[in-house]
Amino acid sequence: MTTISIWQPILEARNYSSANQTDRRVKAAAMNSEDREFLVIIALLMATSVLAINMILPAFDQITRHFNLPDTAQVGLTVSLLYAGLAFGQMVFGPLSDSIGRKRTLTIGIGLFLAGCALSGAADTFEMLILGQIFQGFGLGAPRVLTLAILRDRFSGASMASAMSFVMVMFVLAPTFAPFIGQIIVDASMWRVLFIAFAMMGTGLLLLIWLRLPETLPSHRRQVISLHSSYLSYLDVLKSRKAVGHAIALGVISGPFIAYLNMSQQIFEFQYALGTFYPIIFAALSLCIGAASFLNGKIVLHIGPSFLVILAMATIVTTSIIATIVLIMTGTSLPLLIFIAYIGIILFCFGLLVSNLNALAMADLADNAGAGAALVGALSTIISIPVAVLIGHFASQMTQPIVIGFLICGILSWSIHMFVDRKICI
C-alpha cells in the first residue's frame, strides 16, 4: 500500500506555485484584458439551468394546490427529473458539438428548452408538467455541457480553474436572487408566468450567442459525427482515470447539495417557521458559493486545484462530524443558527469543489472536449440524482439526513479524489 505524508499536498502546492509563476502571470493578464466579455457570456449560459431550478422553488405551494398533490415533495420530483433530462442532454450535445460546432449545438439545445417551457407553462396535468421539465432539462444539457467544452477550448489546468472561478462568481448570483424573482412573479401573477420568464431568458441567450459569442471550435478540429465516432470519443474519455474519477467525486458530493436545494424551502419556511424570510436566508447562504469561487480564482493559480479540493473535502467532513455530534446532543434537528452556519461552511467548500473538480476532470481532454464535458457532466449528474432522492426521502421532517449525507458523501468523494490524483493503492 502506498502511504502519503500529510505534508505532501502542501509541498506540492508550493512546488506548483514556483514552477508555473511566469506562465500564470501571462495567462492572468491575458484573461483580464481579452476574455472578460467571453467569460460573462459563459457565466450566463451556466446560470440558465440554475435559474430554471431556483426560480420555481417559491411556486411549489401553488403548483401543489393547483394539481391537488398531497405535499410539496412531489413537486420537488420535477427538479430531480429536470436534472435527469440535463444528464441525458449532455450526453447528446457534447459529441454533437464536436461535429457541428459549439454555437449551432447551443442553438438546438436552447430551442428544446423553449419547447419545454411552452409545454410546462400550458400543462393541464401534473404529468404534462413533468414532461415539460424533462424537455427543459434535456435542452439545458447543451449550455451546461458546452460551458465546460468552450472553456476547455481556450484554457487548461489551473488557468481553466481560475476562469471557471470567475464564471462561478457571476453565475452564483443566479441562485442568490432567483427565489426573490420567482417569489415576485408568483405573488404578482401565477406559477405559469414563470415559464414565460424562462422563455424570454432563453430567447435573449440565443441572441447573445449569435451576436457576441465566438465559435471556439474551428472547422479543422471538428469530427465527423456517427454512432461509431461518438462511441470512440466516449471510449477515449473513459480511459482517462482523472476524468472519470473526478466526475464521480463531483457527482457524489453534489448529491447532498441537490437534496439541500430540493428541501430548502420546506426546511427553512416550514420546519424552522421562517415563512417569507426563506428567500433571504437562501440568498445569503448562496453567496457563500460566490465568495468561495472568488477566492478560488485568486489562489488556485498559486497552489493548484488538487490541494484546494483536499482542503475543501477535509473541511466538509470535519464540519459534518461536529454537526453530527451536536445532533446527537440536541435531537433530530440542528438549532436554526447552527444549521445556517453549517450550511454556509458546506456551500463555501462546495463552491471550491465545483470549479476545481471540473478543471481536474477536463485537464487531459483537449482533443475530445465536447465528449469529455458531456461524460463528466452526465456522469456526475446521474450519480448525484439517486443520492439526492435518497437523502430527500428522509429529510422531509428533519435536517439530520442532510448532515449525515454530506458526511458520508464527503468521505467517499475525498477518498475517490485521493485515489485518482495521488494513486493510492486500495
C-alpha positions as CSV (number, residue, x, y, z in Angstrom):
1,M,0.0,0.0,0.0
2,T,1.3,3.4,-0.9
3,T,1.3,5.9,2.0
4,I,1.4,9.7,1.7
5,S,2.8,12.2,4.2
6,I,0.3,14.7,5.5
7,W,2.7,17.4,4.3
8,Q,2.8,16.2,0.7
9,P,-0.2,18.3,-0.5
10,I,1.4,21.4,1.0
11,L,4.8,20.7,-0.5
12,E,3.2,20.0,-3.9
13,A,1.3,23.3,-3.7
14,R,4.5,25.2,-3.0
15,N,6.3,23.4,-5.9
16,Y,3.3,24.0,-8.2
17,S,3.5,27.8,-7.4
18,S,7.2,28.2,-8.0
19,A,7.2,26.1,-11.2
20,N,4.5,27.9,-13.0
21,Q,4.7,31.5,-11.7
22,T,5.7,33.2,-15.0
23,D,3.2,31.3,-17.1
24,R,0.4,32.2,-14.7
25,R,1.2,35.9,-14.8
26,V,1.0,35.9,-18.6
27,K,-2.3,34.0,-18.7
28,A,-3.9,36.0,-15.9
29,A,-3.0,39.3,-17.7
30,A,-4.4,37.9,-21.0
31,M,-7.6,36.8,-19.2
32,N,-8.1,40.3,-17.7
33,S,-7.6,42.1,-21.0
34,E,-9.2,39.8,-23.6
35,D,-11.6,37.4,-22.1
36,R,-13.9,39.3,-19.7
37,E,-16.9,39.5,-22.0
38,F,-16.4,35.9,-23.1
39,L,-16.5,34.7,-19.5
40,V,-19.6,36.8,-18.8
41,I,-21.4,35.1,-21.6
42,I,-20.2,31.7,-20.4
43,A,-21.5,32.6,-16.9
44,L,-24.9,33.5,-18.3
45,L,-25.1,30.2,-20.1
46,M,-24.2,28.2,-17.0
47,A,-26.7,30.2,-14.9
48,T,-29.6,29.3,-17.1
49,S,-30.1,25.8,-15.5
50,V,-29.7,27.3,-12.1
51,L,-32.4,29.9,-12.8
52,A,-34.7,27.3,-14.1
53,I,-34.4,25.3,-10.9
54,N,-34.3,28.0,-8.3
55,M,-36.9,30.4,-9.6
56,I,-39.6,27.7,-9.5
57,L,-38.9,26.9,-5.8
58,P,-41.3,29.6,-4.4
59,A,-44.1,28.2,-6.7
60,F,-44.1,24.8,-5.1
61,D,-47.1,25.6,-2.9
62,Q,-49.2,27.0,-5.8
63,I,-48.3,24.0,-8.0
64,T,-49.2,21.6,-5.2
65,R,-52.6,23.2,-4.7
66,H,-53.3,23.5,-8.5
67,F,-52.8,19.8,-9.2
68,N,-54.2,18.7,-5.8
69,L,-51.0,16.9,-4.8
70,P,-50.6,15.6,-1.2
71,D,-47.5,17.6,-0.4
72,T,-44.7,19.7,-2.0
73,A,-42.3,16.8,-2.1
74,Q,-43.9,15.6,-5.3
75,V,-43.3,18.9,-6.9
76,G,-39.7,18.6,-5.8
77,L,-39.6,15.5,-8.0
78,T,-39.8,17.7,-11.1
79,V,-36.5,19.2,-10.1
80,S,-34.9,15.8,-9.9
81,L,-36.4,14.9,-13.3
82,L,-35.1,18.1,-14.8
83,Y,-31.6,17.0,-13.6
84,A,-32.2,13.7,-15.3
85,G,-33.0,15.3,-18.6
86,L,-30.0,17.5,-18.0
87,A,-27.8,14.4,-17.7
88,F,-29.0,12.8,-20.9
89,G,-28.9,16.1,-22.8
90,Q,-25.3,16.5,-22.0
91,M,-24.5,13.0,-23.5
92,V,-26.1,14.0,-26.8
93,F,-25.0,17.6,-27.1
94,G,-21.3,17.0,-26.1
95,P,-20.3,14.8,-29.1
96,L,-22.7,16.8,-31.4
97,S,-20.8,20.0,-30.6
98,D,-17.5,18.3,-31.5
99,S,-19.0,17.8,-35.0
100,I,-21.1,20.8,-35.9
101,G,-19.5,23.4,-33.5
102,R,-20.4,24.9,-30.2
103,K,-22.8,27.7,-31.4
104,R,-25.1,25.5,-33.5
105,T,-25.4,23.0,-30.7
106,L,-26.3,25.7,-28.2
107,T,-29.0,26.9,-30.6
108,I,-30.5,23.4,-30.8
109,G,-30.4,22.9,-27.1
110,I,-31.9,26.2,-26.2
111,G,-34.6,25.7,-28.8
112,L,-35.6,22.4,-27.0
113,F,-35.5,24.3,-23.7
114,L,-38.0,26.8,-25.1
115,A,-40.3,23.9,-26.2
116,G,-40.2,22.5,-22.7
117,C,-41.1,25.9,-21.3
118,A,-44.2,26.0,-23.6
119,L,-45.2,22.5,-22.5
120,S,-44.8,23.2,-18.8
121,G,-46.5,26.6,-18.9
122,A,-49.5,25.1,-20.7
123,A,-49.7,21.9,-18.6
124,D,-53.2,20.9,-17.5
125,T,-51.9,17.8,-15.7
126,F,-49.0,17.2,-13.3
127,E,-47.7,14.5,-15.7
128,M,-47.5,17.1,-18.5
129,L,-45.7,19.5,-16.2
130,I,-43.1,16.7,-15.5
131,L,-42.7,16.0,-19.2
132,G,-42.1,19.7,-19.9
133,Q,-39.5,19.7,-17.1
134,I,-37.7,16.8,-18.7
135,F,-37.7,18.6,-22.1
136,Q,-36.3,21.7,-20.3
137,G,-33.6,19.7,-18.6
138,F,-32.7,17.9,-21.9
139,G,-32.4,21.2,-23.7
140,L,-30.4,22.8,-20.9
141,G,-27.9,20.0,-21.3
142,A,-26.4,22.0,-24.2
143,P,-25.4,25.2,-22.3
144,R,-24.5,23.1,-19.3
145,V,-22.0,20.8,-21.1
146,L,-20.8,23.4,-23.6
147,T,-19.7,25.9,-20.9
148,L,-17.1,23.3,-19.9
149,A,-16.2,22.4,-23.5
150,I,-15.9,26.1,-24.5
151,L,-13.8,26.9,-21.5
152,R,-11.6,23.9,-22.3
153,D,-11.2,25.1,-25.9
154,R,-9.5,28.2,-24.5
155,F,-8.0,27.3,-21.2
156,S,-6.5,24.3,-19.4
157,G,-5.4,23.2,-15.9
158,A,-5.1,25.9,-13.3
159,S,-6.0,28.6,-15.9
160,M,-9.2,26.8,-16.5
161,A,-9.9,26.5,-12.8
162,S,-9.3,30.3,-12.5
163,A,-11.6,31.0,-15.4
164,M,-14.2,28.7,-14.0
165,S,-14.0,30.5,-10.7
166,F,-14.7,33.9,-12.4
167,V,-17.7,32.3,-14.1
168,M,-18.9,30.8,-10.8
169,V,-18.7,34.2,-9.1
170,M,-21.1,35.7,-11.6
171,F,-23.4,32.7,-12.0
172,V,-23.8,32.2,-8.3
173,L,-25.8,35.4,-8.3
174,A,-28.5,33.5,-10.1
175,P,-29.4,31.2,-7.2
176,T,-29.0,34.1,-4.8
177,F,-31.6,36.2,-6.4
178,A,-33.7,33.6,-8.3
179,P,-36.0,32.8,-5.3
180,F,-36.7,36.6,-4.9
181,I,-37.5,36.9,-8.6
182,G,-39.6,33.8,-8.6
183,Q,-41.5,34.9,-5.4
184,I,-42.2,38.3,-7.0
185,I,-43.6,36.6,-10.2
186,V,-45.7,34.1,-8.2
187,D,-47.1,36.7,-5.9
188,A,-47.9,39.1,-8.7
189,S,-49.5,36.6,-11.1
190,M,-49.3,32.8,-11.0
191,W,-46.8,29.9,-11.4
192,R,-47.4,29.6,-15.2
193,V,-45.9,33.0,-15.8
194,L,-42.5,31.7,-14.6
195,F,-42.3,29.7,-17.8
196,I,-42.9,32.8,-19.8
197,A,-40.0,34.4,-18.0
198,F,-37.8,31.3,-18.8
199,A,-38.8,31.6,-22.5
200,M,-37.8,35.2,-22.6
201,M,-34.5,34.3,-20.9
202,G,-33.8,31.6,-23.5
203,T,-34.6,33.9,-26.4
204,G,-32.2,36.5,-25.0
205,L,-29.5,33.9,-24.7
206,L,-29.9,32.9,-28.4
207,L,-29.4,36.5,-29.5
208,L,-26.4,36.8,-27.3
209,I,-24.8,33.6,-28.6
210,W,-25.1,34.6,-32.2
211,L,-24.2,38.3,-31.8
212,R,-21.4,38.1,-29.2
213,L,-20.1,34.6,-28.6
214,P,-17.2,33.5,-30.8
215,E,-17.0,30.0,-32.1
216,T,-14.2,28.3,-30.2
217,L,-14.1,25.0,-32.2
218,P,-12.7,25.8,-35.7
219,S,-13.8,23.6,-38.6
220,H,-10.5,21.8,-39.0
221,R,-10.8,20.4,-35.4
222,R,-14.3,19.1,-35.9
223,Q,-15.1,15.4,-36.1
224,V,-17.5,13.5,-38.4
225,I,-20.4,12.6,-36.2
226,S,-21.7,9.0,-36.2
227,L,-22.6,6.4,-33.6
228,H,-19.2,4.8,-34.1
229,S,-17.3,8.1,-33.7
230,S,-19.3,9.0,-30.6
231,Y,-18.5,5.6,-29.2
232,L,-14.8,6.1,-29.8
233,S,-14.8,9.6,-28.3
234,Y,-16.5,8.4,-25.2
235,L,-14.2,5.4,-25.0
236,D,-11.2,7.7,-25.1
237,V,-12.7,9.8,-22.3
238,L,-13.4,6.6,-20.2
239,K,-9.8,5.7,-20.5
240,S,-8.9,8.8,-18.6
241,R,-8.6,7.9,-14.9
242,K,-8.6,11.5,-13.9
243,A,-11.7,12.5,-15.9
244,V,-13.8,9.5,-14.7
245,G,-12.6,9.6,-11.2
246,H,-13.1,13.4,-10.6
247,A,-16.5,13.2,-12.4
248,I,-17.6,10.5,-9.9
249,A,-16.2,12.5,-7.0
250,L,-18.2,15.6,-8.1
251,G,-21.4,13.5,-8.5
252,V,-21.1,12.0,-5.1
253,I,-20.6,15.4,-3.3
254,S,-23.3,17.0,-5.5
255,G,-26.0,14.5,-4.2
256,P,-26.5,16.1,-0.7
257,F,-26.2,19.6,-2.3
258,I,-29.1,18.9,-4.6
259,A,-31.0,17.4,-1.7
260,Y,-30.5,20.6,0.2
261,L,-31.7,22.6,-2.8
262,N,-34.9,20.5,-3.1
263,M,-35.7,20.6,0.6
264,S,-34.5,24.2,1.4
265,Q,-38.0,25.7,1.3
266,Q,-39.6,23.0,3.4
267,I,-36.7,23.2,6.0
268,F,-36.5,26.9,6.3
269,E,-40.0,28.0,5.6
270,F,-41.9,25.3,7.5
271,Q,-39.6,23.3,9.8
272,Y,-37.9,26.4,11.2
273,A,-41.1,28.5,10.6
274,L,-39.2,31.4,8.8
275,G,-42.1,31.9,6.4
276,T,-41.4,34.7,3.9
277,F,-37.8,35.1,5.2
278,Y,-36.9,31.9,3.4
279,P,-35.7,33.6,0.2
280,I,-33.5,36.0,2.2
281,I,-31.8,33.1,4.1
282,F,-31.4,31.1,0.9
283,A,-29.9,34.0,-1.0
284,A,-27.5,34.8,1.8
285,L,-26.3,31.2,2.0
286,S,-25.9,31.1,-1.8
287,L,-23.4,33.9,-1.6
288,C,-21.0,31.6,0.2
289,I,-20.6,29.7,-3.1
290,G,-19.8,33.0,-4.8
291,A,-17.3,34.0,-2.1
292,A,-15.6,30.6,-2.5
293,S,-15.4,31.0,-6.3
294,F,-14.0,34.5,-6.0
295,L,-11.3,33.3,-3.6
296,N,-10.6,30.3,-5.7
297,G,-9.9,32.5,-8.7
298,K,-7.3,34.4,-6.7
299,I,-5.4,31.5,-5.2
300,V,-5.8,28.5,-7.5
301,L,-3.0,29.7,-9.8
302,H,-0.7,29.8,-6.8
303,I,-1.4,26.5,-5.0
304,G,-3.1,24.4,-7.7
305,P,-6.6,22.9,-7.8
306,S,-5.8,19.5,-6.2
307,F,-4.7,21.0,-2.9
308,L,-7.9,23.1,-2.8
309,V,-10.0,20.0,-3.4
310,I,-8.4,18.2,-0.5
311,L,-8.8,21.2,1.8
312,A,-12.5,21.7,0.9
313,M,-13.3,18.0,1.4
314,A,-11.5,17.8,4.7
315,T,-13.5,20.8,5.9
316,I,-16.8,19.2,4.8
317,V,-16.0,16.0,6.6
318,T,-14.8,17.7,9.8
319,T,-17.7,20.2,9.9
320,S,-20.2,17.3,9.4
321,I,-18.7,15.3,12.2
322,I,-19.1,18.3,14.5
323,A,-22.6,18.8,13.3
324,T,-23.4,15.1,13.9
325,I,-22.2,15.4,17.5
326,V,-24.4,18.4,18.0
327,L,-27.3,16.4,16.5
328,I,-26.8,13.6,19.0
329,M,-26.8,16.1,21.8
330,T,-29.8,18.2,20.7
331,G,-32.2,15.7,19.0
332,T,-33.3,15.2,15.4
333,S,-32.6,18.7,14.0
334,L,-29.9,21.3,14.5
335,P,-30.8,24.6,16.1
336,L,-31.5,27.2,13.4
337,L,-28.4,29.3,13.8
338,I,-26.1,26.3,13.9
339,F,-27.8,24.8,10.8
340,I,-27.3,28.2,9.0
341,A,-23.6,28.3,10.0
342,Y,-23.1,24.7,9.0
343,I,-24.7,25.1,5.5
344,G,-22.8,28.3,5.0
345,I,-19.5,26.4,5.5
346,I,-20.6,23.5,3.4
347,L,-21.7,25.7,0.5
348,F,-18.4,27.6,0.7
349,C,-16.5,24.3,0.3
350,F,-18.8,23.2,-2.4
351,G,-18.0,26.4,-4.4
352,L,-14.3,25.4,-4.2
353,L,-15.0,21.9,-5.3
354,V,-17.2,22.6,-8.4
355,S,-14.5,24.7,-10.2
356,N,-11.5,22.6,-9.3
357,L,-13.0,19.1,-9.8
358,N,-14.3,20.2,-13.2
359,A,-10.9,21.6,-14.1
360,L,-9.1,18.4,-12.9
361,A,-11.6,16.2,-14.8
362,M,-11.1,18.1,-18.1
363,A,-7.3,18.5,-17.8
364,D,-6.4,15.7,-20.2
365,L,-9.4,16.1,-22.6
366,A,-8.3,18.8,-25.0
367,D,-8.9,16.6,-28.1
368,N,-12.4,15.5,-27.0
369,A,-13.6,18.5,-25.0
370,G,-17.2,18.1,-26.1
371,A,-17.5,14.4,-25.4
372,G,-15.4,14.9,-22.3
373,A,-17.5,17.6,-20.9
374,A,-20.6,15.6,-21.7
375,L,-19.4,12.5,-19.9
376,V,-18.1,14.5,-16.9
377,G,-21.3,16.4,-16.6
378,A,-23.7,13.5,-17.3
379,L,-21.8,11.1,-15.0
380,S,-21.7,13.5,-12.1
381,T,-25.4,14.3,-12.6
382,I,-26.5,10.7,-12.9
383,I,-24.7,9.8,-9.7
384,S,-26.0,12.8,-7.8
385,I,-29.7,12.3,-8.6
386,P,-30.3,9.0,-6.7
387,V,-28.2,10.3,-3.8
388,A,-30.3,13.4,-3.7
389,V,-33.6,11.5,-3.9
390,L,-32.5,9.1,-1.1
391,I,-31.4,11.9,1.2
392,G,-34.6,13.9,0.4
393,H,-36.8,11.0,1.2
394,F,-35.5,11.0,4.8
395,A,-35.0,14.8,5.1
396,S,-38.7,15.8,4.8
397,Q,-39.1,16.3,8.6
398,M,-35.6,16.9,9.9
399,T,-32.1,18.2,8.9
400,Q,-30.2,15.1,10.2
401,P,-30.2,13.2,6.8
402,I,-28.6,16.2,5.1
403,V,-25.8,16.4,7.7
404,I,-25.2,12.6,7.5
405,G,-25.4,12.8,3.7
406,F,-22.7,15.4,3.5
407,L,-20.5,13.4,6.0
408,I,-20.8,10.1,4.1
409,C,-20.5,11.7,0.6
410,G,-17.7,13.9,1.7
411,I,-15.7,10.9,2.9
412,L,-16.4,9.0,-0.3
413,S,-15.6,11.9,-2.6
414,W,-12.4,12.7,-0.7
415,S,-11.3,9.0,-1.0
416,I,-12.0,8.9,-4.7
417,H,-10.0,12.1,-5.3
418,M,-7.1,10.8,-3.3
419,F,-7.2,7.5,-5.1
420,V,-7.3,9.2,-8.6
421,D,-4.9,12.1,-8.0
422,R,-2.5,10.5,-5.6
423,K,-2.6,7.0,-7.0
424,I,-3.2,5.4,-3.6
425,C,-3.4,1.6,-3.7
426,I,-6.5,0.2,-2.1
